[in-house]
């Protein structure tokens, strides 16, 4: 929709108030006046003929009364002067700007001057009244039209935005703003709608975050309570002497150690997740040998893999690769990928780890021979505390934050982490970081 700037709009409004009455005069009043003027001329000629043709009745009272009536009907006045400029007849008062001389004639008969006739026409006639009324009506009509347009294009949109602002303050975003052809009002309306859209999205995001926060707190409470409950039970068993043999005591102590390790991993992951979430931890960038970091992570996981009879096969190129990264966080991300693969790989399974260089980035992939991801898991695998287990049991030992933390670390290094299923089966996690 084409718009007009408010200054131009105001100029057009003022010109409408000035020009419209003038157009009314030119198109209506002037033609009517021109039509009415010949009638006045005919009346003037009749009066002059009546006076000029009857000089013998100039002093006749009956004739004078008849002439006065005729002059009154024509809204005229007349004066008859003798040759010596003495007033023979006068129809009334003729002083002031409202009486203008229309015609003057000297009456001569047989070469002798009988007198002078002067006829005066009134300027305050019907034409003037009609003109004044018409001009006033035209001005009022123009003002009403301009006021209507100003109310429609300026006042109404501003009032609507004022009401909308109060609705927004009350949390109500359901409203519509009228369209305006004034450029400034249209720009304010557009900016207002953009602001409302941003606020609506912000409120929706805040509601989602609040829902996630409730879920997060509930899930953490559940995850902390489960090992604590088991740990407390076994400790009470030791305290009450239920474990009355060295074998039972050793078993109880081993279980307590296992549960404390679970708590330690959970608290460690929560601490790391919180730091990455709220940017409380700054990255310590340094030149890092990517292959060394990867080999160190694989070597640290081999004892656990051997206990589970899982083989880790590493494929690496012959060339070296140095990246600019935080070595500690990068190693943690790779450890989380390997730990996830180990937990989901069955006994006598295999884990394939490889890395290679691509234009502008270093890519690492971890593939296992487990069941892979289901369709629902692929949509939520990086959600905090999601493990794809409705019961949230700890048979696999996972906390549900490992892949979330790994992805955020990769993204902090200018890359990303994606999860897919390998065509030959098993889960495939592929991450990359920016090359130096």
C-alpha positions as CSV (number, residue, x, y, z in Angstrom):
1,X,0.0,0.0,0.0
2,X,1.3,3.4,-1.0
3,X,1.8,5.8,1.9
4,X,2.2,9.6,2.2
5,X,4.5,11.4,4.7
6,X,2.6,13.3,7.4
7,X,3.9,16.7,6.4
8,X,2.6,16.2,2.9
9,X,-0.6,14.9,4.3
10,X,-1.0,18.0,6.4
11,X,-0.3,20.3,3.4
12,X,-2.9,18.5,1.4
13,X,-5.4,18.9,4.2
14,X,-4.7,22.7,4.5
15,X,-4.9,23.1,0.7
16,X,-8.2,21.2,0.7
17,X,-9.7,23.7,3.2
18,X,-8.5,26.6,1.1
19,X,-9.1,25.3,-2.4
20,X,-12.4,23.6,-2.0
21,X,-14.4,26.8,-1.2
22,X,-12.7,28.5,-4.1
23,X,-13.8,25.6,-6.4
24,X,-17.3,25.9,-5.1
25,X,-17.3,29.6,-5.9
26,X,-15.9,29.1,-9.4
27,X,-18.1,26.1,-10.3
28,X,-21.4,27.1,-8.5
29,X,-21.6,30.7,-7.3
30,X,-20.0,32.5,-10.2
31,X,-22.2,30.8,-12.9
32,X,-25.2,31.5,-10.7
33,X,-24.2,35.2,-10.3
34,X,-23.6,35.4,-14.0
35,X,-27.1,34.0,-14.6
36,X,-28.6,36.5,-12.1
37,X,-26.8,39.6,-13.4
38,X,-28.8,39.9,-16.7
39,X,-32.0,40.0,-14.6
40,X,-30.7,42.9,-12.6
41,X,-29.7,44.7,-15.8
42,X,-33.3,44.2,-17.1
43,X,-34.7,45.6,-13.9
44,X,-32.3,48.6,-14.1
45,X,-33.3,49.3,-17.7
46,X,-37.0,49.2,-16.7
47,X,-36.4,51.7,-13.8
48,X,-34.4,54.1,-16.1
49,X,-37.1,53.9,-18.8
50,X,-39.8,54.6,-16.3
51,X,-38.0,57.8,-15.1
52,X,-36.7,59.0,-18.4
53,X,-40.0,58.7,-20.3
54,X,-42.1,60.4,-17.6
55,X,-40.3,63.7,-16.8
56,X,-43.7,65.4,-16.4
57,X,-44.5,63.0,-13.4
58,X,-41.3,63.6,-11.5
59,X,-43.1,65.8,-9.0
60,X,-46.3,63.7,-8.9
61,X,-46.6,62.1,-5.5
62,X,-48.6,59.1,-6.9
63,X,-45.9,58.4,-9.5
64,X,-43.1,58.9,-6.9
65,X,-44.8,56.2,-4.7
66,X,-45.1,53.8,-7.6
67,X,-41.4,54.4,-8.5
68,X,-40.4,53.8,-4.9
69,X,-42.2,50.4,-4.9
70,X,-40.5,49.5,-8.2
71,X,-37.1,50.5,-6.9
72,X,-37.7,48.5,-3.7
73,X,-38.6,45.4,-5.6
74,X,-35.4,45.7,-7.7
75,X,-33.3,46.6,-4.5
76,X,-32.3,49.9,-6.0
77,X,-32.4,53.6,-5.1
78,X,-32.7,56.6,-7.4
79,X,-32.2,60.4,-7.3
80,X,-33.5,63.0,-9.8
81,X,-31.7,66.3,-10.0
82,X,-32.9,69.5,-11.7
83,X,-30.6,71.3,-14.2
84,X,-29.5,73.5,-11.3
85,X,-28.6,70.4,-9.2
86,X,-31.6,70.7,-6.9
87,X,-33.0,67.4,-5.7
88,X,-36.4,66.8,-7.4
89,X,-36.8,63.2,-6.2
90,X,-35.0,60.8,-3.8
91,X,-36.1,57.3,-2.9
92,X,-34.1,56.9,0.3
93,X,-30.7,56.8,2.1
94,X,-27.8,55.9,-0.2
95,X,-24.7,56.5,1.9
96,X,-22.2,53.8,2.7
97,X,-20.3,51.1,0.8
98,X,-23.4,49.0,0.3
99,X,-24.8,51.4,-2.4
100,X,-22.9,51.8,-5.6
101,X,-23.9,54.0,-8.6
102,X,-25.1,51.7,-11.4
103,X,-26.2,54.2,-14.0
104,X,-26.5,58.0,-14.6
105,X,-28.4,59.7,-17.4
106,X,-29.1,63.3,-18.4
107,X,-32.6,63.8,-19.7
108,X,-32.9,66.2,-22.6
109,X,-36.0,67.2,-24.5
110,X,-36.2,69.6,-27.5
111,X,-32.6,70.6,-26.7
112,X,-33.4,71.5,-23.2
113,X,-31.9,69.7,-20.2
114,X,-34.7,68.6,-17.9
115,X,-32.6,67.0,-15.3
116,X,-30.1,64.2,-14.3
117,X,-31.2,60.7,-13.1
118,X,-28.9,58.6,-10.9
119,X,-29.7,54.9,-10.0
120,X,-27.9,53.1,-7.2
121,X,-27.7,49.3,-6.7
122,X,-27.3,47.6,-3.4
123,X,-24.2,45.4,-2.9
124,X,-25.8,43.6,0.0
125,X,-28.2,41.6,-2.1
126,X,-29.2,38.0,-2.3
127,X,-26.1,37.1,-4.2
128,X,-23.9,38.2,-1.2
129,X,-25.9,36.2,1.3
130,X,-25.9,33.1,-0.9
131,X,-22.2,33.5,-1.5
132,X,-21.5,33.8,2.3
133,X,-23.6,30.8,3.2
134,X,-22.2,28.7,0.4
135,X,-18.6,29.7,1.3
136,X,-19.2,28.9,4.9
137,X,-20.8,25.5,4.0
138,X,-17.9,24.7,1.7
139,X,-15.3,25.5,4.4
140,X,-17.2,23.4,7.0
141,X,-17.4,20.5,4.6
142,X,-13.7,20.7,3.8
143,X,-12.8,20.9,7.5
144,X,-15.1,17.9,8.2
145,X,-13.5,15.8,5.5
146,X,-10.0,16.6,6.6
147,X,-10.9,15.9,10.2
148,X,-12.4,12.6,9.2
149,X,-9.3,11.6,7.3
150,X,-7.0,12.7,10.1
151,X,-9.0,10.7,12.6
152,X,-9.0,7.6,10.3
153,X,-5.3,7.7,9.2
154,X,-3.6,9.2,12.3
155,X,-5.7,9.4,15.5
156,X,-7.4,6.0,15.2
157,X,-4.1,4.0,14.6
158,X,-2.4,5.9,17.5
159,X,-5.3,5.1,19.9
160,X,-5.3,1.5,18.8
161,X,-1.6,1.2,19.5
162,X,-2.1,2.9,22.9
163,X,-4.8,0.3,23.8
164,X,-2.5,-2.5,22.4
165,X,0.3,-1.3,24.7
166,X,-1.9,-1.6,27.7
167,X,-3.0,-5.1,26.6
168,X,0.6,-6.1,26.2
169,X,1.3,-4.9,29.7
170,X,-1.5,-7.3,30.9
171,X,0.0,-10.2,28.9
172,X,-2.6,-10.1,26.1
173,X,-1.2,-10.3,22.6
174,X,-4.5,-10.8,20.7
175,X,-5.2,-7.6,18.9
176,X,-5.2,-6.0,15.5
177,X,-3.9,-2.6,14.5
178,X,-5.7,-0.6,11.7
179,X,-3.8,0.3,8.5
180,X,-2.7,3.9,7.9
181,X,-1.7,5.6,4.7
182,X,0.6,8.0,6.6
183,X,4.2,6.9,6.3
184,X,5.3,7.7,9.8
185,X,2.2,6.0,11.3
186,X,2.7,2.9,9.0
187,X,6.3,2.7,10.1
188,X,5.4,2.9,13.8
189,X,2.7,0.2,13.2
190,X,5.2,-2.0,11.5
191,X,7.8,-1.6,14.3
192,X,5.0,-2.2,16.9
193,X,4.1,-5.4,15.2
194,X,7.7,-6.6,15.0
195,X,8.1,-5.8,18.7
196,X,4.9,-7.7,19.6
197,X,6.0,-10.7,17.5
198,X,9.4,-10.6,19.4
199,X,7.6,-10.4,22.8
200,X,5.2,-13.2,21.9
201,X,8.1,-15.4,20.9
202,X,10.0,-14.4,24.0
203,X,7.1,-15.3,26.2
204,X,6.6,-18.6,24.4
205,X,10.3,-19.3,24.8
206,X,10.2,-18.4,28.5
207,X,7.3,-20.8,29.0
208,X,9.2,-23.6,27.3
209,X,12.3,-22.9,29.3
210,X,10.2,-22.9,32.5
211,X,8.8,-26.2,31.5
212,X,12.2,-27.6,30.8
213,X,13.5,-26.2,34.1
214,X,10.8,-28.0,36.0
215,X,11.5,-31.3,34.1
216,X,15.3,-30.8,34.6
217,X,14.9,-30.3,38.4
218,X,12.6,-33.3,38.7
219,X,14.9,-35.5,36.6
220,X,17.9,-34.4,38.7
221,X,16.1,-35.1,41.9
222,X,15.2,-38.6,40.6
223,X,18.8,-39.3,39.4
224,X,20.3,-38.2,42.7
225,X,17.7,-40.0,44.8
226,X,18.2,-43.4,43.2
227,X,21.9,-44.0,44.0
228,X,21.6,-42.2,47.4
229,X,18.8,-44.5,48.4
230,X,20.8,-47.5,47.5
231,X,23.9,-46.2,49.1
232,X,22.0,-45.4,52.3
233,X,20.5,-48.9,52.4
234,X,23.8,-50.7,52.0
235,X,25.5,-48.4,54.6
236,X,22.7,-49.2,57.1
237,X,23.2,-52.9,56.3
238,X,26.8,-52.5,57.3
239,X,26.0,-50.5,60.4
240,X,23.4,-52.9,61.6
241,X,25.6,-55.9,61.0
242,X,23.6,-57.5,58.3
243,X,26.8,-58.1,56.3
244,X,28.2,-60.5,58.9
245,X,30.8,-62.2,56.8
246,X,33.9,-60.8,55.1
247,X,32.4,-61.7,51.7
248,X,29.1,-59.8,52.3
249,X,31.0,-56.8,53.7
250,X,33.2,-56.7,50.6
251,X,30.1,-56.9,48.4
252,X,28.4,-54.1,50.3
253,X,31.5,-51.9,50.2
254,X,31.8,-52.5,46.4
255,X,28.1,-51.6,45.9
256,X,28.6,-48.4,48.0
257,X,31.7,-47.5,46.0
258,X,29.8,-48.1,42.7
259,X,26.9,-45.8,43.8
260,X,29.3,-43.2,45.0
261,X,31.0,-43.3,41.6
262,X,27.6,-42.8,40.0
263,X,26.9,-39.8,42.2
264,X,30.4,-38.4,41.3
265,X,29.8,-38.8,37.6
266,X,26.3,-37.2,37.9
267,X,27.5,-34.2,39.9
268,X,30.5,-33.8,37.6
269,X,28.3,-33.8,34.5
270,X,25.8,-31.4,36.1
271,X,28.6,-29.1,37.0
272,X,30.0,-29.1,33.5
273,X,26.6,-28.7,31.9
274,X,25.8,-25.7,34.2
275,X,29.1,-24.1,33.3
276,X,28.5,-24.5,29.5
277,X,24.9,-23.4,29.8
278,X,25.6,-20.1,31.6
279,X,28.9,-19.4,30.0
280,X,30.7,-19.4,33.4
281,X,33.6,-21.3,32.0
282,X,35.9,-19.6,29.5
283,X,37.7,-21.6,26.8
284,X,41.4,-21.8,27.2
285,X,42.5,-21.9,23.5
286,X,45.8,-23.4,22.7
287,X,47.5,-25.3,19.9
288,X,46.5,-29.0,20.4
289,X,47.5,-32.1,18.5
290,X,44.1,-33.5,17.7
291,X,45.4,-37.1,17.1
292,X,47.0,-37.1,20.5
293,X,43.8,-36.0,22.3
294,X,41.8,-38.7,20.4
295,X,44.4,-41.4,21.2
296,X,44.5,-40.4,24.9
297,X,40.7,-40.7,25.1
298,X,40.7,-44.1,23.4
299,X,43.5,-45.4,25.7
300,X,41.7,-44.3,28.8
301,X,38.6,-46.3,27.8
302,X,40.4,-49.5,26.7
303,X,40.4,-51.2,30.2
304,X,36.6,-50.8,30.4
305,X,36.2,-52.0,26.9
306,X,38.3,-55.1,27.6
307,X,36.2,-55.9,30.7
308,X,33.1,-55.9,28.5
309,X,34.9,-57.7,25.6
310,X,34.4,-54.8,23.2
311,X,37.1,-54.0,20.6
312,X,38.0,-50.4,19.8
313,X,39.3,-49.9,16.3
314,X,40.9,-46.6,15.6
315,X,41.5,-45.3,12.1
316,X,43.7,-42.3,11.6
317,X,45.4,-40.7,8.7
318,X,49.2,-40.6,8.4
319,X,49.5,-36.8,8.6
320,X,49.5,-34.8,11.9
321,X,46.8,-32.2,12.7
322,X,47.1,-29.3,15.0
323,X,43.9,-27.4,16.0
324,X,43.3,-24.4,18.2
325,X,41.1,-25.6,21.0
326,X,40.7,-26.2,24.7
327,X,42.4,-29.5,25.2
328,X,40.5,-30.4,28.4
329,X,37.0,-29.7,27.0
330,X,37.8,-31.4,23.7
331,X,39.0,-34.5,25.5
332,X,35.9,-34.5,27.6
333,X,33.6,-34.3,24.5
334,X,35.4,-37.2,22.9
335,X,35.3,-39.2,26.1
336,X,31.5,-38.7,26.3
337,X,31.2,-40.0,22.7
338,X,33.2,-43.1,23.5
339,X,31.5,-43.7,26.8
340,X,28.1,-43.5,25.0
341,X,29.3,-46.0,22.4
342,X,30.6,-48.4,25.0
343,X,27.5,-48.4,27.0
344,X,25.3,-49.3,24.0
345,X,27.7,-51.8,22.4
346,X,27.0,-55.5,23.4
347,X,29.7,-57.9,24.5
348,X,32.1,-58.9,21.7
349,X,31.0,-55.9,19.8
350,X,33.2,-53.2,18.1
351,X,33.6,-49.5,18.3
352,X,35.1,-47.7,15.2
353,X,36.8,-44.4,15.8
354,X,38.3,-42.3,12.9
355,X,39.2,-38.7,12.1
356,X,40.1,-36.9,9.0
357,X,40.6,-33.4,7.6
358,X,38.1,-31.6,5.4
359,X,38.2,-28.0,4.0
360,X,38.2,-25.7,7.0
361,X,37.5,-28.4,9.7
362,X,38.6,-31.5,11.4
363,X,36.0,-34.3,11.5
364,X,35.8,-37.2,14.0
365,X,33.3,-40.0,14.0
366,X,32.4,-42.7,16.6
367,X,30.4,-45.7,15.4
368,X,29.3,-48.7,17.5
369,X,27.7,-52.0,16.7
370,X,24.8,-51.6,19.1
371,X,21.1,-51.3,18.3
372,X,21.4,-47.7,17.0
373,X,18.9,-44.9,17.6
374,X,15.2,-45.2,17.1
375,X,13.3,-42.5,15.3
376,X,12.2,-40.8,18.5
377,X,15.7,-40.9,20.0
378,X,17.2,-39.1,16.9
379,X,14.9,-36.2,17.7
380,X,15.8,-36.0,21.4
381,X,19.3,-37.5,21.7
382,X,20.9,-34.1,22.5
383,X,18.2,-33.1,25.0
384,X,19.4,-32.8,28.6
385,X,18.8,-35.9,30.7
386,X,17.3,-37.8,27.8
387,X,18.4,-41.5,27.6
388,X,15.7,-43.1,25.5
389,X,14.6,-45.1,28.6
390,X,11.1,-44.4,29.9
391,X,11.8,-46.1,33.2
392,X,15.0,-44.0,33.7
393,X,16.8,-47.0,35.1
394,X,20.6,-47.1,35.4
395,X,21.3,-50.4,33.8
396,X,23.4,-48.6,31.2
397,X,25.0,-46.3,33.8
398,X,24.2,-43.1,31.8
399,X,23.3,-39.8,33.2
400,X,21.7,-38.3,30.1
401,X,24.0,-35.3,29.8
402,X,27.0,-36.7,28.1
403,X,25.9,-36.1,24.5
404,X,24.4,-32.7,25.4
405,X,27.7,-31.6,26.9
406,X,29.7,-33.0,23.9
407,X,27.6,-31.1,21.4
408,X,28.0,-27.8,23.3
409,X,31.7,-28.3,23.4
410,X,31.9,-28.9,19.7
411,X,29.7,-25.9,19.0
412,X,31.9,-23.8,21.3
413,X,34.8,-24.7,19.0
414,X,33.0,-23.5,15.9
415,X,31.7,-26.9,14.9
416,X,28.8,-29.2,15.7
417,X,27.8,-32.8,16.6
418,X,25.1,-34.8,14.7
419,X,23.7,-38.3,15.4
420,X,22.6,-40.8,12.8
421,X,22.5,-44.5,12.2
422,X,25.1,-46.3,10.2
423,X,23.9,-48.2,7.1
424,X,25.5,-51.4,8.4
425,X,23.8,-50.9,11.8
426,X,24.7,-49.2,15.1
427,X,24.8,-45.5,16.1
428,X,27.1,-43.0,14.4
429,X,28.1,-39.8,16.1
430,X,30.0,-37.3,13.9
431,X,31.5,-34.1,15.2
432,X,33.8,-31.4,13.8
433,X,35.8,-28.4,15.0
434,X,37.3,-25.5,13.0
435,X,40.7,-26.0,11.6
436,X,43.4,-23.4,12.4
